[in-house]
Amino acid sequence: MSRIAAAVGLVALAAVLAIAVAVVMSDSGSHQEPPQKDEPVQIGKAAVVCFSETGNTERIAREIAGIVGGDFVKILPEVPYTAADRDYSDSGCRARLEQNDPAARPAIANDVDLSGYSTVFLGYPIWFGDSPKIMWTFVETHRLEGKTVVPFCTSGSSGVGSSDDHLEAVSEGGAWLDGKRFSSSASSSEIRSWVSGLGLGAAA
Ligand SMILES: Cc1cc2nc3c(=O)[nH]c(=O)nc-3n(C[C@H](O)[C@H](O)[C@H](O)COP(=O)(O)O)c2cc1C
């Protein structure tokens, strides 16, 4: 091989290597490190409040509380819902009647004290495309002003829809983030990724 051919070969090899390095570097730059399992997501003092009849929302709420080191609180209806009350195949079931009644505000049995919390996660199941009316009772009777409010829900298939906007509209203030819908089988890593991506900042 002549010296010229060898030199051309070396230059070509160097160019190929440079391109390969550039591709690898740009690729690694576009990936965010997934949050580490069990590493707490640091935010201000958080309450994770939920209403849950069959446990799906409660399971996710408890996971969120674990991730942010927050306090889990369950909203309890003063008049508990029976299976018949929740039977949405029945056109006259209690849940449907409440959802169809703009004035319905089912009473809450327990006191939930939100003072001292800077962030409030609010979880609920979707009922007939919206949040259960007991959530409306909750946001109307609890001061959320000065707090970050993070709505989330579970459903069979419906999205969050306008449920977050409806709650915000009747709420006592607060800085509301967009709602997030989970399926009942949402994985721990999905929940953790969502919490990490909220940009809630460092612990107060
Ligand atoms: C009265 C009632 C109405 C419901 N309406 C809807 C709906 O409109 N869309 C949907 O996808 N799922 C609907 N579901 C299913 C629940 O949203 C779903 O099972 C949810 O995960 C239950 O949460 P929970 O276990 O925390 O109560 C409804 C369930 C009930 C009891």
The ligand as an ORCA input file, in Angstrom:
! r2SCAN-3c Opt
* xyz 0 1
  C     -70.356      4.512     40.509
  C     -69.166      4.223     39.635
  C     -69.010      4.906     38.436
  C     -67.891      4.661     37.628
  N     -67.735      5.391     36.457
  C     -66.644      5.166     35.693
  C     -66.444      5.919     34.489
  O     -67.215      6.799     34.114
  N     -65.335      5.638     33.747
  C     -64.453      4.667     34.106
  O     -63.480      4.465     33.390
  N     -64.590      3.965     35.258
  C     -65.666      4.195     36.053
  N     -65.814      3.504     37.224
  C     -64.738      2.583     37.644
  C     -63.828      3.215     38.703
  O     -63.404      4.526     38.300
  C     -62.564      2.390     38.941
  O     -62.911      1.073     39.241
  C     -61.717      3.006     40.031
  O     -60.401      2.498     39.929
  C     -62.256      2.693     41.412
  O     -61.407      3.292     42.366
  P     -61.454      2.918     43.922
  O     -61.131      1.437     44.031
  O     -60.412      3.757     44.529
  O     -62.829      3.209     44.419
  C     -66.909      3.718     38.040
  C     -67.088      3.024     39.249
  C     -68.192      3.290     40.033
  C     -68.359      2.536     41.345
*
